[in-house]
Amino acid sequence: MSTLICSFDGLHDNRVLRYCADFEAHTLHMDTQSETGEKVSVRFTGLLAHWFENVVQDNILFGMDEITVHGFFEQYKDLLGGTISYGFPACCSIEELRKRMEREHIRVFVIDSSLGLCGFVLAQEVELQCP
């Protein structure tokens, strides 16, 4: 059974210029730039949590996929097992997190890297904008 819902074209090999999480507004905004100079902004709304690792000065994205909630719990079970009792990404148990994600229609966006930044974003919506 595939856990992939969809892939977001237009981010492959884009360099991350900046990202900012606004916890009060429940948003995360990421500005990227392609090799040809085209800027693509990624805006997540209804942000529940995000987890990035390997963040360096010159982060280059491989891509971004939306996966199923079930796939998220399978793929990140080791991480969640070590962090859920500390309140990350939210709640106090895996089952409570699963129920909250279902109740609030939280989607899972996995960011893969060619260099540097990778991880996931848990949010209700995502929008890609090319100014």
Secondary structure as UniProt FT lines:
FT   STRAND          4..8
FT   TURN            9..10
FT   TURN            12..13
FT   STRAND          15..22
FT   TURN            23..26
FT   STRAND          27..33
FT   TURN            35..36
FT   STRAND          39..45
FT   STRAND          49..53
FT   STRAND          60..67
FT   HELIX           69..75
FT   HELIX           77..83
FT   HELIX           84..86
FT   HELIX           94..103
FT   TURN            104..105
FT   STRAND          107..115
FT   STRAND          118..123
FT   STRAND          125..129
//
